[in-house]
Amino acid sequence: MLMHIFNVGVGMTFSGGLIDLTLFSILQGNEKTNWIYIVLVGIVYFFLYYFIFGFMIRKFNYVTPGRETDDVETKLYTRSDVDARKKAVNGNDNNTPSADPISASITAGLGGKPNILDLDCCATRLRITVADPSLVNEDVLKSSGASGVMKKGNGIQVIYGPKVSVVKSRLEDFLESSESDIDTVPAVTELADKDDNYPEDGEKTSKRNLVLYSPIKGKIIPLEEVKDEVFSTGILGRGIAIEPEQGKVFAPCDGVISSIPETNHAVGITAENGMEVLIHVGMDTVKLKGKHFKRITEVGKAVKTGDLLLTFDLTAIKGAGYSVTTPMVIADSDNLNLTTADGHVNPGKALLEARG
């Protein structure tokens, strides 16, 4: 702020050392860079730091290097010390509670670390390839917070909804740790809803009324007709689907962007009343790995109804052999009364009303 006030125009690298000061300020001339203020402000800051911190250290007797008592040895921890401590904490004691019980439960439910051959995710579910599908325990996986499990040969899909990217990231970290080598895992029933490290599917609220406007131009179809049982059976939530006629996705309500996968084929929105809405463009379009999709917004950004969120190449996606049917669902909506429009819709037209 002070450099801006004094109109200092000096480009420096991260080190900010004497060489940078010389090359990018002194040699450029003070008339051009006003570099002299760097020195003047630096002198003032030196005395401020020296007297303020010196007073605080003496006043509150903070233990700084060189001021320890005679019977205390200063220990500077290295990376090897930290790694050794982690290893000691993890150990091989199966009775020791896991630092990440949800990831531990998922690993156990998938038959253990050696049974997991590949791990990926889309906007709503983990996609895992296992060596032996008979070792997969659906009850254990559901205890981790999964809303459903699907098996297709050696391919396992575990449905978590919009929070799946967080689940995958923490599971990958867990699998890289020595803790994942244990043989048994303590039960973690419903911990997925209680662990602060995992996001909720929308804040629980008494205000369960929500009107969603059409995010896409196209033809309305019932969710039950979507050719993906994760959506058609309502595992992720109830809602509606659209056959797009235009490659643009608009915000269906006011809220905050809660999730966008790296492949940009879906977007999650937390409405102002805390309800979670998911828009998923196409079926299995995660396999395109982001090709033909472009995000316009970012996670954490507040949006208003009608704001452009994503664009996609409708013709190219169809040409690649993928369905472009786009479901829009409300998570945790089993107890809501839904009223949906029918026929053809344009962006901004009332599409779905939820009451509960």
PLY file of the C-alpha trace (Angstrom):
ply
format ascii 1.0
element vertex 356
property float x
property float y
property float z
element edge 355
property int vertex1
property int vertex2
end_header
0.00 0.00 0.00
2.79 2.41 0.93
4.62 1.68 -2.32
1.41 2.48 -4.21
0.94 5.72 -2.27
4.51 6.80 -3.03
4.09 5.77 -6.68
6.99 3.29 -6.55
7.26 1.38 -9.85
9.81 -1.37 -9.27
9.46 -4.86 -10.74
11.23 -7.37 -8.49
11.41 -11.17 -8.33
10.43 -13.17 -5.25
13.81 -12.68 -3.54
13.65 -8.88 -3.42
17.41 -8.70 -2.84
20.12 -6.13 -3.56
20.65 -7.38 -7.14
16.96 -6.94 -7.95
16.95 -3.50 -6.35
19.94 -2.47 -8.44
18.73 -3.89 -11.77
15.08 -2.95 -11.58
15.20 0.34 -9.68
18.54 2.12 -9.20
19.72 1.60 -12.79
16.32 2.70 -14.10
16.63 6.06 -12.36
14.70 7.50 -9.41
12.64 9.79 -11.62
11.17 6.72 -13.30
10.85 4.30 -10.36
10.91 6.40 -7.14
13.10 3.65 -5.69
14.44 5.84 -2.88
11.18 5.30 -0.98
12.00 1.59 -0.69
15.09 2.50 1.34
13.32 5.16 3.44
10.34 2.93 4.25
12.72 0.04 4.95
14.60 2.10 7.55
11.34 3.00 9.31
10.22 -0.63 9.30
13.58 -1.72 10.73
13.16 0.43 13.82
9.48 -0.51 14.19
10.29 -4.21 14.06
13.31 -3.89 16.34
11.62 -1.95 19.14
8.15 -3.59 18.97
9.37 -7.18 18.84
12.18 -6.48 21.28
9.66 -5.09 23.77
7.26 -8.03 23.26
10.02 -10.65 23.74
11.26 -9.05 26.96
7.81 -8.18 28.31
6.29 -11.64 27.86
9.56 -13.59 28.04
9.03 -15.36 24.73
11.56 -18.15 24.23
13.51 -17.35 21.07
16.74 -19.00 19.86
19.52 -18.02 22.27
17.16 -17.22 25.17
16.38 -20.78 26.35
16.91 -21.88 29.93
20.09 -23.82 30.64
18.26 -27.15 31.03
16.45 -26.91 27.70
18.09 -27.93 24.46
16.94 -26.23 21.28
15.67 -28.72 18.70
15.36 -27.76 15.04
13.20 -30.38 13.35
14.14 -31.69 9.92
11.93 -33.35 7.29
13.23 -36.76 8.37
12.09 -36.03 11.95
8.59 -35.19 10.72
8.41 -38.30 8.53
9.61 -40.47 11.40
6.94 -38.98 13.67
4.20 -39.70 11.11
5.43 -43.24 10.74
5.44 -43.73 14.49
1.90 -42.37 14.78
0.58 -44.50 11.93
2.53 -47.58 12.88
0.90 -50.94 12.27
-1.47 -51.04 15.22
-4.87 -51.90 13.83
-6.55 -50.66 17.01
-5.28 -47.12 16.54
-8.05 -44.81 15.23
-7.42 -43.61 11.69
-6.56 -39.98 11.09
-8.95 -40.14 8.12
-11.63 -42.69 9.02
-13.70 -42.00 5.90
-10.84 -42.80 3.52
-9.98 -45.79 5.69
-13.54 -47.03 5.40
-13.59 -46.53 1.62
-10.33 -48.46 1.29
-11.70 -51.31 3.40
-14.97 -51.30 1.46
-13.06 -51.66 -1.79
-11.28 -54.76 -0.53
-8.12 -53.11 0.73
-5.33 -51.15 -0.91
-3.94 -54.09 -2.99
-7.38 -54.57 -4.57
-7.50 -50.98 -5.89
-5.98 -50.84 -9.38
-7.16 -47.41 -10.54
-8.92 -44.44 -8.97
-10.71 -41.59 -10.72
-13.86 -39.53 -10.32
-16.42 -37.56 -12.28
-18.70 -34.84 -10.95
-20.70 -37.17 -8.71
-18.94 -40.48 -8.12
-15.67 -42.27 -7.55
-14.74 -44.57 -10.43
-12.52 -47.42 -9.29
-11.08 -50.44 -11.04
-10.54 -53.33 -8.64
-8.70 -56.62 -9.04
-11.40 -58.73 -7.39
-14.95 -57.29 -7.28
-16.06 -60.01 -4.84
-14.02 -58.27 -2.13
-16.06 -55.06 -2.41
-18.38 -54.48 0.57
-21.25 -52.12 -0.25
-22.34 -51.73 3.38
-18.90 -50.49 4.40
-18.80 -48.07 1.46
-22.23 -46.69 2.33
-21.11 -46.21 5.94
-18.54 -43.72 4.58
-21.35 -41.46 3.36
-21.90 -42.89 -0.12
-25.47 -42.65 -1.36
-25.08 -45.65 -3.65
-22.70 -48.20 -5.16
-22.72 -49.57 -8.71
-20.78 -52.60 -9.95
-19.97 -53.34 -13.58
-17.42 -56.14 -13.83
-14.21 -54.87 -12.28
-15.47 -51.29 -12.41
-16.94 -49.88 -9.20
-18.76 -46.55 -8.95
-19.32 -45.08 -5.49
-21.73 -42.13 -5.51
-21.02 -39.17 -3.20
-22.52 -36.27 -5.10
-20.79 -32.87 -5.55
-18.38 -33.46 -2.63
-16.73 -36.35 -4.54
-13.66 -34.32 -5.58
-12.79 -33.75 -1.92
-13.38 -37.43 -1.13
-11.09 -38.48 -4.01
-8.31 -36.07 -3.04
-8.25 -37.25 0.57
-8.48 -40.90 -0.48
-5.44 -40.48 -2.75
-3.48 -38.96 0.15
-4.57 -41.81 2.40
-3.52 -44.47 -0.11
-0.05 -42.91 -0.34
0.40 -43.12 3.44
1.57 -46.14 5.41
-1.73 -46.10 7.28
-3.49 -47.55 4.24
-1.49 -50.78 4.65
-3.47 -51.88 7.71
-5.68 -54.96 7.42
-8.74 -53.85 9.40
-10.53 -50.56 9.73
-12.79 -49.34 12.57
-16.44 -48.77 11.67
-17.23 -45.18 10.70
-21.01 -45.19 10.40
-22.31 -41.77 9.30
-18.99 -40.09 9.92
-19.20 -38.56 6.45
-21.85 -36.18 7.76
-19.93 -35.34 10.93
-16.33 -34.92 9.76
-15.54 -31.21 9.37
-12.95 -32.06 6.71
-15.70 -33.15 4.34
-18.29 -30.73 2.96
-21.97 -31.23 3.55
-24.39 -31.60 0.63
-25.83 -28.21 1.38
-26.56 -26.73 4.78
-29.52 -28.31 6.53
-32.17 -25.64 6.76
-35.84 -25.29 7.50
-36.25 -23.18 4.35
-36.75 -26.04 1.92
-38.50 -24.05 -0.81
-36.68 -23.36 -4.05
-37.57 -22.33 -7.60
-35.08 -23.35 -10.28
-35.06 -21.70 -13.69
-33.98 -23.46 -16.84
-30.17 -23.52 -17.17
-30.27 -24.63 -20.82
-32.33 -24.15 -23.96
-33.93 -27.42 -25.01
-36.60 -30.06 -24.52
-37.62 -31.23 -21.05
-37.58 -34.98 -20.34
-38.39 -36.80 -17.08
-35.39 -37.71 -14.96
-36.54 -41.34 -15.02
-35.79 -41.46 -18.77
-32.13 -40.52 -18.38
-29.93 -43.43 -19.47
-27.84 -43.46 -16.32
-29.33 -45.18 -13.29
-27.47 -42.91 -10.88
-29.74 -40.14 -12.12
-32.83 -42.10 -13.24
-33.20 -43.87 -9.88
-32.77 -40.66 -7.90
-29.65 -41.78 -6.02
-28.18 -38.29 -6.32
-31.50 -36.52 -5.82
-34.69 -35.75 -7.67
-35.06 -33.27 -10.49
-35.49 -32.92 -14.24
-33.45 -33.34 -17.43
-33.09 -31.41 -20.69
-32.07 -32.38 -24.21
-29.94 -29.31 -25.05
-30.30 -27.28 -28.23
-27.58 -24.81 -27.30
-24.15 -25.27 -25.72
-24.55 -22.87 -22.80
-25.31 -23.50 -19.13
-26.77 -20.66 -17.04
-27.29 -20.40 -13.29
-30.75 -21.75 -12.34
-30.84 -19.79 -9.09
-28.92 -17.33 -6.93
-26.15 -18.96 -4.94
-22.48 -19.88 -4.77
-20.57 -22.26 -7.07
-19.72 -25.24 -4.86
-18.03 -27.56 -7.35
-16.75 -27.83 -10.90
-14.75 -30.94 -11.86
-11.49 -30.56 -13.74
-13.25 -31.88 -16.83
-15.74 -28.94 -16.71
-18.71 -31.13 -17.65
-20.78 -30.34 -14.56
-21.36 -27.64 -11.99
-22.67 -27.66 -8.44
-24.44 -24.65 -6.91
-25.32 -24.06 -3.28
-28.52 -22.02 -3.35
-29.00 -19.13 -0.93
-31.14 -21.33 1.34
-28.39 -23.98 1.49
-29.91 -26.50 -0.91
-27.43 -28.14 -3.27
-28.14 -28.21 -7.02
-26.16 -30.22 -9.57
-26.19 -29.75 -13.36
-24.46 -32.55 -15.28
-23.92 -32.07 -19.03
-24.19 -35.36 -20.90
-23.68 -38.99 -19.98
-20.14 -40.32 -19.39
-18.78 -37.04 -20.74
-16.11 -37.20 -18.02
-14.29 -39.47 -20.49
-13.76 -36.48 -22.79
-11.36 -35.15 -20.11
-12.53 -31.57 -20.54
-12.44 -31.52 -24.34
-15.31 -29.47 -25.84
-16.12 -27.90 -22.44
-15.17 -24.50 -21.03
-15.87 -23.09 -17.59
-16.86 -19.45 -17.33
-17.09 -19.24 -13.54
-15.04 -20.62 -10.63
-15.69 -22.46 -7.38
-16.58 -20.08 -4.56
-17.98 -17.37 -6.82
-21.42 -15.92 -6.06
-23.77 -16.08 -9.04
-27.19 -14.73 -9.91
-29.94 -16.48 -11.84
-29.09 -16.34 -15.54
-25.31 -15.94 -15.15
-23.35 -17.98 -17.72
-21.52 -20.86 -16.00
-20.27 -23.26 -18.70
-20.14 -23.55 -22.47
-19.82 -26.74 -24.51
-19.62 -27.78 -28.15
-22.90 -29.59 -28.67
-22.05 -30.86 -32.16
-18.57 -32.10 -31.22
-19.80 -33.99 -28.15
-22.53 -35.72 -30.16
-20.01 -36.45 -32.88
-17.78 -38.17 -30.35
-20.63 -40.55 -29.58
-21.84 -39.14 -26.26
-25.35 -38.34 -25.14
-25.82 -34.67 -24.24
-28.87 -35.24 -22.01
-28.38 -32.86 -19.08
-29.92 -33.70 -15.69
-30.44 -31.07 -13.00
-31.04 -32.53 -9.54
-31.48 -31.27 -5.99
-29.48 -33.25 -3.42
-31.29 -34.63 -0.37
-34.68 -34.02 -1.95
-36.54 -37.25 -1.10
-38.98 -35.47 1.22
-39.65 -32.51 -1.07
-42.67 -31.96 -3.27
-41.48 -31.18 -6.80
-43.43 -29.46 -9.54
-41.81 -29.47 -12.98
-42.54 -27.79 -16.30
-42.80 -29.73 -19.56
-42.29 -29.17 -23.25
-39.65 -26.79 -24.55
-37.77 -24.28 -22.36
-35.47 -21.33 -22.81
-32.92 -20.20 -20.24
-34.57 -18.23 -17.45
-37.97 -19.94 -17.66
-39.26 -21.47 -14.40
-38.44 -25.17 -14.67
-38.79 -26.77 -11.25
-40.29 -25.76 -7.91
-39.38 -27.64 -4.73
-41.35 -27.34 -1.49
-40.86 -29.15 1.78
0 1
1 2
2 3
3 4
4 5
5 6
6 7
7 8
8 9
9 10
10 11
11 12
12 13
13 14
14 15
15 16
16 17
17 18
18 19
19 20
20 21
21 22
22 23
23 24
24 25
25 26
26 27
27 28
28 29
29 30
30 31
31 32
32 33
33 34
34 35
35 36
36 37
37 38
38 39
39 40
40 41
41 42
42 43
43 44
44 45
45 46
46 47
47 48
48 49
49 50
50 51
51 52
52 53
53 54
54 55
55 56
56 57
57 58
58 59
59 60
60 61
61 62
62 63
63 64
64 65
65 66
66 67
67 68
68 69
69 70
70 71
71 72
72 73
73 74
74 75
75 76
76 77
77 78
78 79
79 80
80 81
81 82
82 83
83 84
84 85
85 86
86 87
87 88
88 89
89 90
90 91
91 92
92 93
93 94
94 95
95 96
96 97
97 98
98 99
99 100
100 101
101 102
102 103
103 104
104 105
105 106
106 107
107 108
108 109
109 110
110 111
111 112
112 113
113 114
114 115
115 116
116 117
117 118
118 119
119 120
120 121
121 122
122 123
123 124
124 125
125 126
126 127
127 128
128 129
129 130
130 131
131 132
132 133
133 134
134 135
135 136
136 137
137 138
138 139
139 140
140 141
141 142
142 143
143 144
144 145
145 146
146 147
147 148
148 149
149 150
150 151
151 152
152 153
153 154
154 155
155 156
156 157
157 158
158 159
159 160
160 161
161 162
162 163
163 164
164 165
165 166
166 167
167 168
168 169
169 170
170 171
171 172
172 173
173 174
174 175
175 176
176 177
177 178
178 179
179 180
180 181
181 182
182 183
183 184
184 185
185 186
186 187
187 188
188 189
189 190
190 191
191 192
192 193
193 194
194 195
195 196
196 197
197 198
198 199
199 200
200 201
201 202
202 203
203 204
204 205
205 206
206 207
207 208
208 209
209 210
210 211
211 212
212 213
213 214
214 215
215 216
216 217
217 218
218 219
219 220
220 221
221 222
222 223
223 224
224 225
225 226
226 227
227 228
228 229
229 230
230 231
231 232
232 233
233 234
234 235
235 236
236 237
237 238
238 239
239 240
240 241
241 242
242 243
243 244
244 245
245 246
246 247
247 248
248 249
249 250
250 251
251 252
252 253
253 254
254 255
255 256
256 257
257 258
258 259
259 260
260 261
261 262
262 263
263 264
264 265
265 266
266 267
267 268
268 269
269 270
270 271
271 272
272 273
273 274
274 275
275 276
276 277
277 278
278 279
279 280
280 281
281 282
282 283
283 284
284 285
285 286
286 287
287 288
288 289
289 290
290 291
291 292
292 293
293 294
294 295
295 296
296 297
297 298
298 299
299 300
300 301
301 302
302 303
303 304
304 305
305 306
306 307
307 308
308 309
309 310
310 311
311 312
312 313
313 314
314 315
315 316
316 317
317 318
318 319
319 320
320 321
321 322
322 323
323 324
324 325
325 326
326 327
327 328
328 329
329 330
330 331
331 332
332 333
333 334
334 335
335 336
336 337
337 338
338 339
339 340
340 341
341 342
342 343
343 344
344 345
345 346
346 347
347 348
348 349
349 350
350 351
351 352
352 353
353 354
354 355
